[in-house]
């Protein structure tokens, strides 16, 4: 069925028909009901971004948006709009959204974009970021990043960041709960703001060259463009079930598996990226992955770590995997400092009855301690034979050791055993196996990401079967 648009209208149409009777209570649980859609949309929007990147270069070199990518990306916008219309983007219907990218005339929410025969090669370089900035600001207040602050007398404040649409839908939901009616004026305004946002989404998605109008076209039927989706059949025609509303068992399994595999792979990509950042961004010139320097203090005679247990399963710790560990300390006031590593049992024996502090946790904003009351130590730390490694003296002191099986404790003291220890410290490790770890995680996660994405696309992208559909008008026989 061909569609015709007048030259004075915008090539993106967004419609929504408000249900005459809405359930007063259903909106309270729609956030649970849409979870399957949110999983699918998370994957589809990843595909949308990747395919838009491909389309960018296609437009740049040919002036044309590949039709297959265009239809898919419009389908993602359409699916998103149906879910928003059902859920908290509008609450306009209680009819559950179909799992399909294609237009469903029987559903009360519609979105269509007229396919452009030609797009500007120059505009594609700037329209999605530079030219769209004014619209991004407006849309931010409409649908998400606009923030409302309410101050309280105790100098605290709470914020609403759902945008004007979220605020109005909340008002409509409360009215619906108590009256059973959705205020029509609120619905028309909500539709207008969603329509504005979706026009900007299509423009930023490179689907149109026409600049979105700074105009709030309110109402369920889009007044800013001609109708693109097919009209309902006349009343005399028997109703027919849209085949896109049904999914076979195979497609359902593929969809569920695709979502699970893709989301798991995204988590894997995040883990691999974090490991890569750790390996490449935190490794110093000496080859150690080093923590930020922290200040540790105690009024006692020693600072100790918690028990550090190393257990390689009865074998020695592979040095080629874990490398060496390093601790560096320096007194904040320049006094000579001692740092050592010893078996935990020996440390407990040495510090029994000695006033010291155990460092429980080191965080970006707070370090927690566990203080132990006691007297001064009976001997200076450097004179003991219990240390696996030790260093003592003025300035920065460093100890380096290969991890070994056992229970170990780090001890930091002043060299003369006096109280009030205050040091700056950091820890590091060479961890030579980390590079191979993040490469393996990223590669495997990338493979599973493509597999999961393919499963989702196979499930939701369905080619129409040949032959006339239930929504097509049968051909008119020629007049003889």
LINQUI-V443100 format. One record per residue. N is the residue number from 0. RES is the residue in three letters. PHI is phi in radians with two decimals (999 if undefined). Layout:
BEGIN
n = {N;N}
res = {RES;RES}
phi = {PHI;PHI}
END
This chain:
BEGIN
n = {0;1;2;3;4;5;6;7;8;9;10;11;12;13;14;15;16;17;18;19;20;21;22;23;24;25;26;27;28;29;30;31;32;33;34;35;36;37;38;39;40;41;42;43;44;45;46;47;48;49;50;51;52;53;54;55;56;57;58;59;60;61;62;63;64;65;66;67;68;69;70;71;72;73;74;75;76;77;78;79;80;81;82;83;84;85;86;87;88;89;90;91;92;93;94;95;96;97;98;99;100;101;102;103;104;105;106;107;108;109;110;111;112;113;114;115;116;117;118;119;120;121;122;123;124;125;126;127;128;129;130;131;132;133;134;135;136;137;138;139;140;141;142;143;144;145;146;147;148;149;150;151;152;153;154;155;156;157;158;159;160;161;162;163;164;165;166;167;168;169;170;171;172;173;174;175;176;177;178;179;180;181;182;183;184;185;186;187;188;189;190;191;192;193;194;195;196;197;198;199;200;201;202;203;204;205;206;207;208;209;210;211;212;213;214;215;216;217;218;219;220;221;222;223;224;225;226;227;228;229;230;231;232;233;234;235;236;237;238;239;240;241;242;243;244;245;246;247;248;249;250;251;252;253;254;255;256;257;258;259;260;261;262;263;264;265;266;267;268;269;270;271;272;273;274;275;276;277;278;279;280;281;282;283;284;285;286;287;288;289;290;291;292;293;294;295;296;297;298;299;300;301;302;303;304;305;306;307;308;309;310;311;312;313;314;315;316;317;318;319;320;321;322;323;324;325;326;327;328;329;330;331;332;333;334;335;336;337;338;339;340;341;342;343;344;345;346;347;348;349;350;351;352;353;354;355;356;357;358;359;360;361;362;363;364;365;366;367;368;369;370;371;372;373;374;375;376;377;378;379;380;381;382;383;384;385;386;387;388;389;390;391;392;393;394;395;396;397;398;399;400;401;402;403;404;405;406;407;408;409;410;411;412;413;414;415;416;417;418;419;420;421;422;423;424;425;426;427;428;429;430;431;432;433;434;435;436;437;438;439;440;441;442;443;444;445;446;447;448;449;450;451;452;453;454;455;456;457;458;459;460;461;462;463;464;465;466;467;468;469;470;471;472;473;474;475;476;477;478;479}
res = {UNK;UNK;UNK;UNK;UNK;UNK;UNK;UNK;UNK;UNK;UNK;UNK;UNK;UNK;UNK;UNK;UNK;UNK;UNK;UNK;UNK;UNK;UNK;UNK;UNK;UNK;UNK;UNK;UNK;UNK;UNK;UNK;UNK;UNK;UNK;UNK;UNK;UNK;UNK;UNK;UNK;UNK;UNK;UNK;UNK;UNK;UNK;UNK;UNK;UNK;UNK;UNK;UNK;UNK;UNK;UNK;UNK;UNK;UNK;UNK;UNK;UNK;UNK;UNK;UNK;UNK;UNK;UNK;UNK;UNK;UNK;UNK;UNK;UNK;UNK;UNK;UNK;UNK;UNK;UNK;UNK;UNK;UNK;UNK;UNK;UNK;UNK;UNK;UNK;UNK;UNK;UNK;UNK;UNK;UNK;UNK;UNK;UNK;UNK;UNK;UNK;UNK;UNK;UNK;UNK;UNK;UNK;UNK;UNK;UNK;UNK;UNK;UNK;UNK;UNK;UNK;UNK;UNK;UNK;UNK;UNK;UNK;UNK;UNK;UNK;UNK;UNK;UNK;UNK;UNK;UNK;UNK;UNK;UNK;UNK;UNK;UNK;UNK;UNK;UNK;UNK;UNK;UNK;UNK;UNK;UNK;UNK;UNK;UNK;UNK;UNK;UNK;UNK;UNK;UNK;UNK;UNK;UNK;UNK;UNK;UNK;UNK;UNK;UNK;UNK;UNK;UNK;UNK;UNK;UNK;UNK;UNK;UNK;UNK;UNK;UNK;UNK;UNK;UNK;UNK;UNK;UNK;UNK;UNK;UNK;UNK;UNK;UNK;UNK;UNK;UNK;UNK;UNK;UNK;UNK;UNK;UNK;UNK;UNK;UNK;UNK;UNK;UNK;UNK;UNK;UNK;UNK;UNK;UNK;UNK;UNK;UNK;UNK;UNK;UNK;UNK;UNK;UNK;UNK;UNK;UNK;UNK;UNK;UNK;UNK;UNK;UNK;UNK;UNK;UNK;UNK;UNK;UNK;UNK;UNK;UNK;UNK;UNK;UNK;UNK;UNK;UNK;UNK;UNK;UNK;UNK;UNK;UNK;UNK;UNK;UNK;UNK;UNK;UNK;UNK;UNK;UNK;UNK;UNK;UNK;UNK;UNK;UNK;UNK;UNK;UNK;UNK;UNK;UNK;UNK;UNK;UNK;UNK;UNK;UNK;UNK;UNK;UNK;UNK;UNK;UNK;UNK;UNK;UNK;UNK;UNK;UNK;UNK;UNK;UNK;UNK;UNK;UNK;UNK;UNK;UNK;UNK;UNK;UNK;UNK;UNK;UNK;UNK;UNK;UNK;UNK;UNK;UNK;UNK;UNK;UNK;UNK;UNK;UNK;UNK;UNK;UNK;UNK;UNK;UNK;UNK;UNK;UNK;UNK;UNK;UNK;UNK;UNK;UNK;UNK;UNK;UNK;UNK;UNK;UNK;UNK;UNK;UNK;UNK;UNK;UNK;UNK;UNK;UNK;UNK;UNK;UNK;UNK;UNK;UNK;UNK;UNK;UNK;UNK;UNK;UNK;UNK;UNK;UNK;UNK;UNK;UNK;UNK;UNK;UNK;UNK;UNK;UNK;UNK;UNK;UNK;UNK;UNK;UNK;UNK;UNK;UNK;UNK;UNK;UNK;UNK;UNK;UNK;UNK;UNK;UNK;UNK;UNK;UNK;UNK;UNK;UNK;UNK;UNK;UNK;UNK;UNK;UNK;UNK;UNK;UNK;UNK;UNK;UNK;UNK;UNK;UNK;UNK;UNK;UNK;UNK;UNK;UNK;UNK;UNK;UNK;UNK;UNK;UNK;UNK;UNK;UNK;UNK;UNK;UNK;UNK;UNK;UNK;UNK;UNK;UNK;UNK;UNK;UNK;UNK;UNK;UNK;UNK;UNK;UNK;UNK;UNK;UNK;UNK;UNK;UNK;UNK;UNK;UNK;UNK;UNK;UNK;UNK;UNK;UNK;UNK;UNK;UNK;UNK;UNK;UNK;UNK;UNK;UNK;UNK;UNK;UNK;UNK;UNK;UNK;UNK;UNK;UNK;UNK;UNK;UNK;UNK;UNK;UNK;UNK}
phi = {999;-1.35;-2.13;-2.19;-2.12;-1.27;-1.20;-1.64;-2.07;-1.51;-1.40;-2.13;-2.05;-2.26;-2.14;-2.78;-1.85;-1.24;-1.08;-1.16;-2.22;-1.95;-1.17;-1.14;-1.87;-1.06;-1.08;-1.20;-2.05;-1.11;-1.10;-1.39;-1.14;-1.54;-0.97;-1.01;-1.14;-1.14;-1.10;-1.13;-1.12;-1.03;-1.28;-1.11;-1.27;-1.12;-1.11;-1.00;-1.13;-1.14;-1.23;-1.14;-1.11;-1.13;-1.08;-0.96;-1.27;-1.09;-1.18;-1.04;-1.71;-2.10;1.35;-2.27;-1.59;-0.88;-1.09;-1.11;-1.16;-1.03;-1.09;-1.14;-1.16;-1.10;-1.08;-1.15;-1.06;-1.12;-1.05;-1.06;-1.14;-1.09;-1.17;-1.08;-1.13;-1.25;-1.69;-1.61;-1.48;-2.76;0.98;-1.48;-2.63;-1.81;-1.40;-1.16;-1.15;-1.33;-1.58;-2.76;-1.44;-1.48;-1.17;-2.08;-1.02;-1.40;-1.55;-1.34;-2.06;-2.36;-2.54;-2.46;-2.26;-1.24;-1.19;-1.48;-1.25;-2.60;-2.20;-1.19;-1.26;-1.32;-1.11;-1.09;-1.38;-2.27;-1.24;-1.37;-2.21;-1.36;-1.18;-1.47;-0.98;-1.01;-1.22;-1.04;-1.12;-1.13;-1.11;-1.02;-1.24;-1.29;-2.15;3.13;-1.77;-1.22;-2.16;-1.95;-1.94;-2.19;-1.48;-2.14;-1.18;-1.62;1.13;-1.85;-2.59;-2.04;-2.19;-1.92;-2.04;-1.47;1.35;-1.12;-1.07;-1.06;-1.16;-1.18;-1.14;-1.10;-1.07;-1.09;-1.16;-1.16;-1.08;-1.06;-1.06;-1.68;-2.03;1.38;-2.28;-1.68;-1.03;-1.09;-1.12;-1.16;-1.05;-1.07;-1.19;-1.07;-1.08;-1.10;-1.25;-1.11;-1.08;-1.03;-1.11;-1.27;-1.10;-1.14;-1.09;-1.16;-1.15;-1.17;-1.41;1.22;-1.45;-2.42;-1.72;-1.14;-1.19;-1.06;-1.25;-1.47;-2.57;-1.64;-1.49;-1.53;1.86;-1.21;-1.49;-1.14;-1.49;-1.65;-2.78;-1.37;-1.29;-1.72;-1.36;-1.17;-1.28;-1.07;-1.19;-1.03;-1.00;-1.27;-1.42;-1.17;-1.14;-2.24;-1.35;-1.27;-1.13;-1.26;-1.40;-1.89;-2.22;-1.24;-1.07;-1.11;-1.17;-1.12;-1.09;-1.08;-1.12;-1.10;-1.12;-1.08;-1.11;-1.09;-1.16;-1.17;-1.12;-1.13;-1.21;-1.10;-1.07;-1.10;-1.11;-1.13;-1.13;-1.08;-1.12;-1.13;-1.15;-1.13;-1.10;-1.09;-1.26;-1.60;-1.69;-1.92;-1.56;-1.52;-1.13;-1.50;1.60;-1.72;-1.38;-2.05;-1.33;-1.18;-1.35;-2.18;-1.76;-2.12;-2.40;-2.73;-1.49;-1.44;-1.75;-2.73;-1.92;-2.24;-1.48;-1.27;-1.09;-1.81;-1.72;-2.06;-2.44;-1.68;1.32;1.56;-1.98;-1.24;-1.27;-1.12;-1.17;-1.21;-1.64;-1.75;1.17;-1.99;-1.83;-2.50;-2.25;-2.15;-2.38;-2.62;-1.17;-1.20;-1.84;1.46;-1.27;-1.06;-2.27;-2.08;-2.44;-2.64;-2.12;-2.52;-1.02;-1.03;-1.12;-1.16;-1.15;-1.07;-1.14;-1.15;-1.66;-1.11;1.42;-1.73;-1.22;-2.62;-2.31;-1.68;-1.42;-1.46;-2.73;-2.05;-2.09;-1.15;-2.08;-2.71;-1.97;-1.83;-2.22;-2.25;-1.52;-2.20;-1.27;2.97;-1.76;-1.27;-1.18;-1.38;-2.57;-1.23;-1.10;-1.21;-1.49;-1.44;-1.81;-1.53;-1.41;-1.21;-2.50;-2.68;-2.63;-2.62;2.55;-1.33;1.28;-1.34;-1.99;-2.24;-2.15;-2.29;-2.70;-1.42;-0.99;-2.30;-1.04;2.42;-1.87;-2.21;-2.40;-1.56;-2.29;-2.18;-2.50;-1.28;-1.12;-1.67;1.30;-1.42;-1.39;1.06;-1.54;-2.48;-2.38;-1.81;-2.46;-2.53;-2.18;-2.69;-2.69;-1.34;0.73;-1.11;-1.38;-1.11;-1.06;-1.17;-1.13;-1.24;-1.13;-1.12;-1.14;-1.15;-1.15;-1.15;-1.13;-1.12;-1.12;-1.19;-1.08;-1.12;-1.11;-1.11;-1.09;-1.12;-1.10;-1.13;-1.14;-1.07;-1.30;-1.77;-1.63;-2.12;-1.32;-1.13;-1.28;-1.13;1.77;-1.16;-1.65;-1.17;-1.73;-1.59;-1.35;-1.10;-1.09;-1.52;-1.14;-1.14;-1.55;-1.58}
END
